Amino acid sequence: MPERVDAASMPLVTVVAVVRDEEPYLEAMVRSILGQDYPHPLHMVIAVGPSKDRTREIADKLAVETGRVTVVDNPTGSKPLGLNAGLERMPEGHSIFVRVDGHTVAEPTYVRRAVEALQAAGADGVGGQMLPVGDTPVQKAVARAMSHPAGLGAASFHTGGSAGPAETVYLGTFRREALERVGGYSPVYVRAQDWELCLRLRNSGSLLWFDPSLVVQYKPRRTLGAVATQFWRTGMWRREVVRRNPGTANLRYLAPPTAVVVLGTSVLLAVGGAIAGLLPLVVVGLVAPATYLLGVLAASAHAATRSPRLDLRSALALPVTLMTMHMAWGAGFLRGLTERVRTDDGV
């Protein structure tokens, strides 16, 4: 934990959020930001995409009520365009850009400690750990899966670890000058824009820093259908990242599509064997699915019994949650971007 920087040296900060259909979460997120213990008043920019609920109404109300919120239109709902709009609307003299999402709730000391860590490390970007928190059994299962290596891999911002240099940062607190130097967020990446931004920052010589003490709560999707859609689209965009940056391909990204191919082939083999009456072929075809299922059940048991233990209903939902995440992500990666998703992906 870096030593606290004297308040007189603390820079002015703008917090930026890109939101769409966030009625259940928006007010809690905004109040968690404006209630920070930062020594200077924080300014907030909310880029609102086309919503089917009261998101814009709530944002406008908070802007009038607090006097510290600027609401801007984000007609396409694109995250990178909304984030760049927030960067452009940072007040004069504000040198720190803090990104948050509509589903997040920040601890009262988050912004201060993020800026202190940024200054102490001499970094251009710093981030901490995403803490998924659920309310319903399915949401709790999704939250646990997202914080376990079997769900989203072993990236430090998902599973924790020691403070130090990082390839990418969750959400991110950045020096304004660094973002402007690399041209802000790329509008090409409707998703994975944070990872791609961090790649350009590192290539430009910037240091990115992970601080596990910076924890931000995140509310996952509430239904398995919504989770499947989210991971299907994320897989599509990860394929695009790898296509444009082949050197970034690694086992964590390639495991889900490989699993989809192997399991799909094995099931076809087993079905073909059953139709042909060839029992050995059926047995061979079932080896991979059975192995995968046992692995998921073992990972689910490990994840469910970690402290705090999941309740029974959430624990029972965990295996199907993990399989949904794996299969949707892998299938999206294999499919690659469609033009519809490229131009009209939601936030």
C-alpha positions as CSV (number, residue, x, y, z in Angstrom):
1,M,0.0,0.0,0.0
2,P,1.6,3.3,-1.1
3,E,2.1,6.1,1.4
4,R,-0.6,8.7,1.4
5,V,0.3,11.8,-0.6
6,D,-0.2,15.2,1.0
7,A,-3.7,16.6,0.1
8,A,-2.1,19.8,-1.2
9,S,-0.5,17.8,-4.0
10,M,-3.6,15.9,-5.1
11,P,-4.7,16.8,-8.6
12,L,-8.2,17.5,-9.8
13,V,-10.2,14.5,-11.0
14,T,-13.0,13.8,-13.4
15,V,-14.9,10.5,-13.2
16,V,-16.4,9.2,-16.4
17,A,-19.2,6.6,-16.9
18,V,-20.8,5.3,-20.0
19,V,-24.3,4.0,-19.3
20,R,-27.3,2.5,-21.0
21,D,-30.4,0.8,-19.4
22,E,-28.9,1.3,-15.9
23,E,-32.0,2.4,-14.0
24,P,-31.5,-0.2,-11.1
25,Y,-27.9,0.8,-10.6
26,L,-27.2,4.3,-11.8
27,E,-28.1,6.4,-8.7
28,A,-26.1,4.1,-6.3
29,M,-23.1,4.3,-8.6
30,V,-23.2,8.1,-8.9
31,R,-23.6,8.6,-5.1
32,S,-20.8,6.3,-4.4
33,I,-18.6,8.5,-6.5
34,L,-19.8,11.9,-5.3
35,G,-19.5,10.7,-1.7
36,Q,-15.8,9.9,-2.0
37,D,-13.4,11.3,0.6
38,Y,-11.2,13.0,-2.0
39,P,-9.8,16.4,-0.8
40,H,-11.2,18.2,-3.9
41,P,-14.8,18.1,-5.3
42,L,-15.0,15.4,-8.0
43,H,-16.6,16.2,-11.3
44,M,-18.5,13.5,-13.1
45,V,-19.4,13.0,-16.8
46,I,-22.1,10.5,-17.7
47,A,-22.4,9.5,-21.3
48,V,-26.0,8.1,-21.8
49,G,-26.8,5.8,-24.6
50,P,-30.3,5.0,-26.0
51,S,-32.1,3.4,-23.1
52,K,-35.5,1.7,-22.6
53,D,-35.8,2.7,-19.0
54,R,-35.4,5.9,-16.9
55,T,-31.6,6.0,-17.1
56,R,-31.5,9.5,-18.8
57,E,-34.1,10.9,-16.4
58,I,-32.1,9.7,-13.4
59,A,-28.9,11.1,-14.8
60,D,-30.5,14.5,-15.5
61,K,-32.0,14.6,-12.0
62,L,-28.6,13.9,-10.4
63,A,-27.0,16.6,-12.6
64,V,-29.5,19.2,-11.3
65,E,-29.4,18.0,-7.7
66,T,-25.7,17.8,-7.3
67,G,-24.3,20.4,-9.6
68,R,-21.2,18.2,-10.2
69,V,-22.5,15.9,-13.0
70,T,-22.4,16.6,-16.7
71,V,-24.7,14.5,-18.9
72,V,-23.8,14.0,-22.5
73,D,-25.6,12.1,-25.3
74,N,-24.0,8.9,-26.6
75,P,-26.4,8.1,-29.5
76,T,-24.8,4.8,-30.6
77,G,-24.3,3.5,-27.0
78,S,-20.7,2.8,-27.9
79,K,-18.4,2.7,-24.8
80,P,-15.3,4.0,-26.5
81,L,-17.2,6.9,-28.1
82,G,-18.8,7.7,-24.7
83,L,-15.5,7.5,-22.9
84,N,-13.8,9.8,-25.4
85,A,-16.7,12.2,-25.0
86,G,-16.0,12.2,-21.2
87,L,-12.3,12.8,-21.9
88,E,-13.1,15.8,-24.1
89,R,-15.4,17.3,-21.5
90,M,-13.0,17.1,-18.6
91,P,-12.9,20.6,-17.1
92,E,-9.8,22.7,-17.5
93,G,-7.2,21.9,-14.9
94,H,-8.5,18.3,-14.3
95,S,-5.5,16.0,-14.9
96,I,-6.8,12.7,-13.8
97,F,-9.4,10.5,-15.6
98,V,-11.2,7.8,-13.6
99,R,-13.4,5.3,-15.4
100,V,-16.3,3.6,-13.7
101,D,-19.2,1.6,-15.1
102,G,-22.9,1.8,-14.4
103,H,-22.9,-1.5,-12.5
104,T,-20.1,-0.5,-10.1
105,V,-20.2,0.8,-6.6
106,A,-16.9,2.3,-5.4
107,E,-15.7,2.3,-1.8
108,P,-15.5,5.8,-0.2
109,T,-11.7,5.9,-0.4
110,Y,-11.4,4.4,-3.9
111,V,-10.5,7.6,-5.9
112,R,-8.1,9.0,-3.3
113,R,-6.2,5.7,-3.0
114,A,-6.2,5.2,-6.8
115,V,-4.6,8.6,-7.3
116,E,-2.1,8.0,-4.5
117,A,-1.2,4.7,-6.0
118,L,-0.8,6.3,-9.4
119,Q,1.5,9.0,-8.1
120,A,3.5,6.6,-5.8
121,A,4.2,4.1,-8.7
122,G,4.9,6.8,-11.2
123,A,2.4,5.1,-13.5
124,D,0.2,6.5,-16.2
125,G,-2.6,4.1,-15.3
126,V,-3.6,2.1,-12.2
127,G,-6.4,-0.3,-11.5
128,G,-7.6,-2.7,-8.8
129,Q,-9.7,-5.7,-8.4
130,M,-13.3,-6.3,-9.6
131,L,-15.5,-7.7,-6.9
132,P,-18.6,-9.2,-8.4
133,V,-21.6,-9.2,-6.0
134,G,-24.9,-10.9,-6.6
135,D,-28.3,-10.7,-5.1
136,T,-30.2,-13.7,-6.6
137,P,-28.9,-17.3,-6.8
138,V,-28.0,-17.1,-10.4
139,Q,-26.4,-13.7,-10.0
140,K,-24.4,-15.0,-7.0
141,A,-23.3,-18.0,-9.1
142,V,-22.2,-15.6,-11.9
143,A,-20.3,-13.4,-9.5
144,R,-18.4,-16.4,-8.0
145,A,-17.6,-17.8,-11.5
146,M,-16.2,-14.4,-12.6
147,S,-13.8,-14.3,-9.6
148,H,-12.6,-17.8,-10.0
149,P,-9.8,-18.9,-12.4
150,A,-12.2,-21.5,-14.0
151,G,-14.5,-18.7,-15.0
152,L,-12.5,-15.8,-16.5
153,G,-8.9,-17.0,-16.1
154,A,-6.3,-16.0,-13.6
155,A,-6.0,-12.3,-14.5
156,S,-5.1,-10.4,-11.3
157,F,-8.0,-8.0,-11.5
158,H,-10.3,-11.0,-11.3
159,T,-8.6,-13.2,-8.8
160,G,-6.3,-10.8,-6.9
161,G,-2.5,-10.9,-6.4
162,S,0.4,-8.7,-5.4
163,A,0.8,-5.1,-6.4
164,G,3.0,-4.5,-9.4
165,P,3.2,-3.7,-13.2
166,A,0.2,-5.0,-15.2
167,E,-0.7,-5.6,-18.8
168,T,-4.1,-4.1,-18.3
169,V,-6.2,-2.5,-15.6
170,Y,-9.8,-2.9,-14.6
171,L,-11.7,0.3,-15.3
172,G,-8.6,2.4,-14.7
173,T,-7.4,5.7,-13.3
174,F,-5.3,7.4,-15.9
175,R,-3.3,10.6,-16.4
176,R,-5.2,12.7,-18.8
177,E,-2.0,13.6,-20.7
178,A,-1.3,9.9,-21.3
179,L,-4.8,9.2,-22.7
180,E,-4.5,12.2,-25.0
181,R,-1.0,11.2,-26.1
182,V,-2.3,7.9,-27.5
183,G,-5.6,9.3,-28.9
184,G,-8.0,8.1,-26.3
185,Y,-10.1,5.0,-26.7
186,S,-10.3,3.3,-30.2
187,P,-13.8,3.6,-31.6
188,V,-13.1,0.3,-33.4
189,Y,-13.4,-1.7,-30.2
190,V,-16.9,-1.6,-29.0
191,R,-15.8,-4.2,-26.5
192,A,-12.3,-5.0,-25.2
193,Q,-11.5,-1.3,-25.6
194,D,-9.8,-1.1,-22.2
195,W,-7.4,-3.9,-23.1
196,E,-6.6,-2.4,-26.4
197,L,-6.1,1.1,-24.9
198,C,-3.7,-0.5,-22.3
199,L,-1.8,-2.2,-25.1
200,R,-1.2,1.2,-26.8
201,L,-0.2,2.8,-23.6
202,R,2.4,0.1,-22.8
203,N,3.7,0.3,-26.4
204,S,4.1,4.1,-25.9
205,G,6.2,3.6,-22.8
206,S,3.6,4.0,-20.1
207,L,3.7,2.0,-16.9
208,L,0.4,0.4,-15.8
209,W,0.0,-0.7,-12.2
210,F,-2.2,-3.2,-10.3
211,D,-3.1,-2.4,-6.7
212,P,-5.2,-5.2,-5.1
213,S,-6.4,-2.8,-2.3
214,L,-8.5,-1.0,-4.9
215,V,-11.7,-2.9,-4.9
216,V,-14.8,-2.0,-7.0
217,Q,-18.1,-3.9,-6.6
218,Y,-19.7,-5.1,-9.9
219,K,-23.2,-6.3,-10.3
220,P,-23.2,-9.2,-12.9
221,R,-26.0,-10.1,-15.3
222,R,-29.1,-11.5,-13.5
223,T,-30.0,-14.4,-15.9
224,L,-28.1,-17.1,-17.7
225,G,-29.5,-15.8,-21.0
226,A,-28.0,-12.4,-20.4
227,V,-24.7,-14.0,-19.4
228,A,-24.7,-16.1,-22.6
229,T,-25.3,-13.0,-24.7
230,Q,-22.6,-11.0,-22.9
231,F,-19.9,-13.8,-23.3
232,W,-20.9,-14.6,-26.9
233,R,-20.3,-10.9,-27.8
234,T,-17.1,-10.7,-25.7
235,G,-15.8,-13.8,-27.4
236,M,-16.5,-12.2,-30.8
237,W,-14.5,-9.1,-29.8
238,R,-11.6,-11.1,-28.4
239,R,-11.3,-12.8,-31.7
240,E,-11.1,-9.3,-33.3
241,V,-8.4,-8.3,-30.8
242,V,-6.3,-11.4,-31.6
243,R,-6.9,-10.9,-35.4
244,R,-5.5,-7.4,-35.2
245,N,-2.8,-8.3,-32.6
246,P,-1.8,-11.9,-33.2
247,G,0.9,-11.8,-30.6
248,T,-1.7,-11.4,-27.9
249,A,-3.1,-14.9,-28.4
250,N,-2.5,-17.1,-25.4
251,L,-3.9,-20.2,-23.7
252,R,-6.5,-18.3,-21.7
253,Y,-8.1,-16.9,-24.9
254,L,-7.8,-20.1,-26.9
255,A,-9.0,-22.6,-24.3
256,P,-12.8,-21.8,-24.7
257,P,-13.0,-22.1,-28.5
258,T,-10.8,-25.2,-28.3
259,A,-13.2,-26.7,-25.8
260,V,-16.2,-25.9,-28.1
261,V,-14.5,-27.6,-31.1
262,V,-13.4,-30.7,-29.1
263,L,-16.8,-31.1,-27.3
264,G,-18.8,-30.5,-30.5
265,T,-16.7,-33.1,-32.4
266,S,-16.9,-35.6,-29.6
267,V,-20.7,-35.3,-29.4
268,L,-21.0,-35.8,-33.1
269,L,-18.8,-38.9,-32.9
270,A,-20.9,-40.3,-30.0
271,V,-24.1,-39.7,-31.9
272,G,-22.7,-41.2,-35.1
273,G,-21.5,-44.2,-33.2
274,A,-24.9,-44.7,-31.6
275,I,-26.6,-44.5,-35.0
276,A,-24.2,-47.0,-36.5
277,G,-24.4,-49.3,-33.5
278,L,-20.7,-49.0,-32.8
279,L,-20.4,-48.9,-29.0
280,P,-16.6,-48.3,-28.9
281,L,-17.1,-45.1,-31.0
282,V,-19.8,-44.0,-28.6
283,V,-17.4,-44.5,-25.6
284,V,-14.6,-42.6,-27.3
285,G,-17.0,-39.8,-28.2
286,L,-18.1,-39.4,-24.6
287,V,-14.6,-39.2,-23.1
288,A,-14.1,-35.5,-23.7
289,P,-17.6,-34.4,-22.5
290,A,-17.4,-36.6,-19.4
291,T,-13.9,-35.2,-18.6
292,Y,-15.1,-31.6,-19.2
293,L,-18.1,-32.2,-17.0
294,L,-16.0,-33.6,-14.1
295,G,-13.7,-30.7,-14.4
296,V,-16.5,-28.2,-14.2
297,L,-18.0,-30.0,-11.2
298,A,-14.6,-30.0,-9.4
299,A,-14.1,-26.3,-10.2
300,S,-17.6,-25.5,-9.0
301,A,-17.1,-27.3,-5.8
302,H,-13.9,-25.5,-5.2
303,A,-15.4,-22.1,-6.0
304,A,-18.6,-22.7,-4.0
305,T,-16.7,-23.6,-0.8
306,R,-14.3,-20.7,-0.9
307,S,-15.0,-18.1,1.8
308,P,-17.7,-16.9,2.0
309,R,-19.4,-20.2,1.1
310,L,-22.2,-20.0,-1.5
311,D,-25.7,-21.0,-0.4
312,L,-27.1,-24.2,-1.8
313,R,-29.2,-22.8,-4.6
314,S,-26.3,-20.6,-5.8
315,A,-23.9,-23.5,-5.6
316,L,-26.2,-25.7,-7.7
317,A,-26.4,-23.0,-10.3
318,L,-22.6,-22.7,-10.5
319,P,-21.8,-25.6,-12.9
320,V,-24.3,-24.5,-15.6
321,T,-23.1,-20.9,-15.1
322,L,-19.5,-21.9,-15.8
323,M,-20.5,-24.0,-18.8
324,T,-22.6,-21.1,-20.2
325,M,-19.7,-18.8,-19.9
326,H,-17.2,-21.2,-21.5
327,M,-19.4,-22.3,-24.4
328,A,-20.8,-18.8,-25.2
329,W,-17.3,-17.2,-25.1
330,G,-15.8,-20.0,-27.2
331,A,-18.6,-20.0,-29.8
332,G,-18.4,-16.2,-30.1
333,F,-14.7,-16.4,-30.6
334,L,-15.1,-19.1,-33.4
335,R,-17.9,-17.1,-35.0
336,G,-16.0,-13.8,-35.1
337,L,-17.6,-10.4,-35.4
338,T,-20.8,-10.0,-37.3
339,E,-21.5,-6.6,-38.9
340,R,-24.5,-6.1,-36.6
341,V,-22.4,-6.6,-33.5
342,R,-19.6,-4.5,-34.9
343,T,-21.8,-1.5,-35.4
344,D,-24.6,-2.0,-32.8
345,D,-23.2,-3.7,-29.7
346,G,-24.8,-2.6,-26.4
347,V,-22.8,-1.4,-23.4
